[in-house]
């Protein structure tokens, strides 16, 4: 079975990448690899932030729902509060952060 949410992190050594589910604790994704987020329930809010180190920029980010590209707010993604979406158990999600 595929993970409901997959986050691919590239260049993790160049900043801080993390996520949280609803009001839970932030969990670091600070290695360049594909991460599976399995601890989600229908209606949960998933928040991700990717903050580059000083003098660096985020190379890009993509958000796919059921394989289809959806908009992602790159400016919000790069803040301490992060970018969020609401999880639906009927969908699969893939986020790529470069």
N, C-alpha and C positions, 0 to 999 in steps of 0.2 A: 504494500500500500504506500502511495506517495504521501509525503508530508503535506499538510494543508498549506503551509507557508514555507517557502524556501528563500533564503536571503544569500545572495552571492556577493561577497565582499572582496574587492581587489584593493591593493595598496593600503591595507589596514595599518601598516606601520607608520603611515603618514597622517594619523589623526585618531579620533575616537569614534567608533561606531557601536551603537547599542540599541536595545529595544526593550519595551515593557508591554505587558498585556494588562489592559484596564488600569487599575490603580496599583498594580504590583510594582516590584522593585525593578530598576534598570538592570539589564543583563548585557555584559560586554560581548561584542563580536569583534575582538581585536586581533584576529588572525585572518590572513587572506585565504578564504576557503568558502565552501557552500555550507550554510547553517540551516538546520531544520527547526522550525518553531512548531511544536506539537501541542503545547499546553494551552490551547485556545478552545473556546466554546462559542456557539452561535451567539452573535450580538456583542462579543467582546470588542473593545477598541484596542487596536495594535498600533503602537507608536514607535517610530524609528527615528534616530538622529545619526547623522554622519558629519562630524565637525573636523575639517582638515586642520593640520598644524598651521601655525602662523606662517605667512608668506607662501602658502600653498592653496590650491583650489581643488574642489571636487571635480573630477574629470567628467562625471555624468552619473545619471541614475535613470533606471527604467522600472516601470511597474506594469506587470502583466496579470490580468485576471482571466483564468481559463485560456491562457495563451494569447489573449488579445491585449494590445498595448492600451494602457489607460494613463490619464494625466497624473503627474506627480509634482508636487510643489517643492522644487529644489531649494528655494530660499528657506522655507519652513524646515526642510530636512536638515539644514545646516545650523539650526538653533538648538539651544539647551532643551526647549520644550518639544522639539521634533515635529514630524509630519505623521498624521494618523489616518487610519481607515478602519471601517467597521467590518469585522470578520463575519462571513456567512458560510455555514457548513456546506452549502451547495456549490461553492467555488474553490478553485485552487489559485494560489497567489505566488508570484515570483517577483522578487525585488533584486535588481542588480545595482550595486553601488561601486563606482570606480574612483 
